[in-house]
């Protein structure tokens, strides 16, 4: 991917969305962002254009256009990855899991939080008690493949106790650990500001500066750009 320049294309933006939905192309892989729900969560579909294997990251809400995109591109979803437990990152899981008969992946440290509506805030914020069982859990530096791309799990506690990020060469799905100009809030259940700062300094800022960060909300950044901020 070092020799491939990202080609960014803007898709139609719904009037309710303040963030442009974009497609990023890296050689034979593509990342499509969908901004979903009232809190404008970034849900991503990552896929390999050769194998057509795909991964759905943080489906905060179910929207049919996600499935339309998958079907139009003849993709083969392999898994759903959840960076953390919060309601605005998980409410679309059950419908997508059922439709594509795919497993749910997350950090082992977040497994219990996904099953606890008092921590994932689903009942309080949406009026629906949502508990998401993980089919497979990962620990620090565990890896899995989507097509020809190998993703590595980085445990980044702070926003929640079991928050994690997914890293592949020059790609980081950061969830709510890292945004374009700040880090995620730490005043919700299991949050810890000292931990999130430590996670960012020791796990994320050590990555290549040109790594593109795909956050859970808002616009993208790079590790190098974020490193210029004062934590």
JOCORQUI-V192046 format. One record per residue. N is the residue number from 0. RES is the residue in one letter. SS is DSSP state (a for helix, b for strand, c for the rest). BURIAL is + if it has 24 or more other C-alpha atoms within 12 Angstrom, else -. D_CENTER is the distance of its C-alpha to the mean C-alpha in whole Angstrom. Layout:
BEGIN
((N | RES | SS | BURIAL | D_CENTER) (N | RES | SS | BURIAL | D_CENTER))
END
This chain:
BEGIN
((0 | X | c | - | 20) (1 | X | c | - | 22) (2 | X | c | - | 25) (3 | X | c | - | 23) (4 | X | c | - | 22) (5 | X | c | - | 19) (6 | X | b | - | 20) (7 | X | b | - | 19) (8 | X | b | - | 20) (9 | X | b | - | 20) (10 | X | c | - | 19) (11 | X | c | - | 21) (12 | X | c | - | 20) (13 | X | c | - | 21) (14 | X | c | - | 23) (15 | X | c | - | 21) (16 | X | c | - | 18) (17 | X | c | - | 19) (18 | X | c | + | 16) (19 | X | c | + | 17) (20 | X | c | + | 15) (21 | X | b | + | 15) (22 | X | b | + | 15) (23 | X | b | + | 15) (24 | X | b | + | 17) (25 | X | b | + | 18) (26 | X | c | - | 21) (27 | X | c | - | 20) (28 | X | b | + | 16) (29 | X | b | + | 14) (30 | X | b | + | 11) (31 | X | b | + | 12) (32 | X | b | + | 10) (33 | X | b | + | 11) (34 | X | b | + | 12) (35 | X | b | + | 13) (36 | X | c | + | 15) (37 | X | c | - | 17) (38 | X | c | - | 15) (39 | X | c | + | 13) (40 | X | b | + | 9) (41 | X | b | + | 7) (42 | X | b | + | 7) (43 | X | b | + | 6) (44 | X | b | + | 9) (45 | X | b | + | 10) (46 | X | b | + | 14) (47 | X | b | + | 17) (48 | X | c | + | 20) (49 | X | c | - | 22) (50 | X | c | - | 21) (51 | X | c | + | 19) (52 | X | b | + | 17) (53 | X | b | + | 13) (54 | X | b | + | 10) (55 | X | b | + | 8) (56 | X | b | + | 4) (57 | X | c | + | 5) (58 | X | c | + | 8) (59 | X | c | + | 10) (60 | X | c | + | 13) (61 | X | c | + | 15) (62 | X | c | - | 16) (63 | X | a | - | 19) (64 | X | a | - | 18) (65 | X | a | + | 15) (66 | X | a | + | 17) (67 | X | a | - | 20) (68 | X | a | + | 18) (69 | X | a | + | 17) (70 | X | a | - | 21) (71 | X | a | - | 22) (72 | X | c | - | 20) (73 | X | c | - | 22) (74 | X | c | + | 18) (75 | X | b | + | 18) (76 | X | b | + | 15) (77 | X | b | + | 15) (78 | X | b | + | 12) (79 | X | b | + | 9) (80 | X | b | + | 7) (81 | X | b | + | 6) (82 | X | c | + | 5) (83 | X | c | + | 9) (84 | X | c | + | 11) (85 | X | c | + | 12) (86 | X | a | + | 13) (87 | X | a | + | 11) (88 | X | a | + | 8) (89 | X | c | + | 11) (90 | X | c | + | 14) (91 | X | c | + | 13) (92 | X | a | + | 13) (93 | X | a | + | 16) (94 | X | a | - | 17) (95 | X | a | + | 15) (96 | X | a | + | 16) (97 | X | a | - | 20) (98 | X | a | - | 20) (99 | X | a | - | 18) (100 | X | c | - | 20) (101 | X | c | + | 17) (102 | X | b | + | 15) (103 | X | b | + | 13) (104 | X | b | + | 11) (105 | X | b | + | 10) (106 | X | b | + | 12) (107 | X | a | + | 16) (108 | X | a | + | 16) (109 | X | a | + | 14) (110 | X | a | + | 16) (111 | X | a | + | 19) (112 | X | a | + | 17) (113 | X | a | + | 15) (114 | X | c | + | 19) (115 | X | c | + | 20) (116 | X | a | + | 20) (117 | X | a | + | 21) (118 | X | a | + | 18) (119 | X | a | + | 16) (120 | X | c | + | 18) (121 | X | a | + | 18) (122 | X | a | - | 22) (123 | X | a | - | 22) (124 | X | a | - | 20) (125 | X | a | - | 20) (126 | X | c | - | 23) (127 | X | c | - | 22) (128 | X | c | - | 22) (129 | X | c | + | 19) (130 | X | c | + | 18) (131 | X | c | + | 16) (132 | X | c | + | 17) (133 | X | c | + | 15) (134 | X | c | - | 17) (135 | X | b | + | 16) (136 | X | b | + | 15) (137 | X | b | + | 15) (138 | X | c | + | 16) (139 | X | c | + | 16) (140 | X | c | - | 17) (141 | X | c | + | 16) (142 | X | b | - | 16) (143 | X | b | + | 15) (144 | X | b | - | 16) (145 | X | b | + | 14) (146 | X | c | + | 18) (147 | X | c | - | 19) (148 | X | b | + | 16) (149 | X | b | - | 16) (150 | X | b | + | 12) (151 | X | b | + | 13) (152 | X | b | + | 12) (153 | X | b | + | 12) (154 | X | b | + | 13) (155 | X | c | + | 13) (156 | X | c | + | 15) (157 | X | c | + | 16) (158 | X | c | + | 14) (159 | X | c | + | 14) (160 | X | c | + | 16) (161 | X | c | + | 14) (162 | X | c | + | 11) (163 | X | b | + | 9) (164 | X | b | + | 7) (165 | X | b | + | 8) (166 | X | b | + | 11) (167 | X | b | + | 13) (168 | X | c | + | 16) (169 | X | c | + | 15) (170 | X | b | + | 11) (171 | X | b | + | 9) (172 | X | b | + | 5) (173 | X | b | + | 6) (174 | X | b | + | 5) (175 | X | c | + | 8) (176 | X | c | + | 10) (177 | X | b | + | 11) (178 | X | c | + | 12) (179 | X | c | + | 14) (180 | X | c | + | 17) (181 | X | c | + | 16) (182 | X | b | + | 14) (183 | X | c | + | 13) (184 | X | c | + | 16) (185 | X | c | - | 18) (186 | X | c | - | 20) (187 | X | c | - | 19) (188 | X | c | - | 20) (189 | X | c | + | 19) (190 | X | c | + | 18) (191 | X | c | + | 20) (192 | X | a | + | 20) (193 | X | a | - | 22) (194 | X | a | + | 19) (195 | X | a | + | 17) (196 | X | a | + | 19) (197 | X | a | - | 20) (198 | X | a | + | 16) (199 | X | a | + | 16) (200 | X | a | + | 19) (201 | X | a | - | 20) (202 | X | a | + | 16) (203 | X | a | + | 15) (204 | X | c | + | 18) (205 | X | c | - | 20) (206 | X | c | + | 17) (207 | X | c | - | 19) (208 | X | c | - | 20) (209 | X | c | + | 19) (210 | X | c | + | 15) (211 | X | b | + | 13) (212 | X | b | + | 10) (213 | X | b | + | 7) (214 | X | b | + | 7) (215 | X | c | + | 6) (216 | X | b | + | 9) (217 | X | c | + | 12) (218 | X | c | + | 13) (219 | X | c | + | 12) (220 | X | b | + | 14) (221 | X | b | + | 15) (222 | X | a | + | 16) (223 | X | a | - | 20) (224 | X | a | - | 19) (225 | X | a | + | 18) (226 | X | a | + | 20) (227 | X | c | - | 23) (228 | X | c | - | 22) (229 | X | c | - | 24) (230 | X | c | - | 22))
END
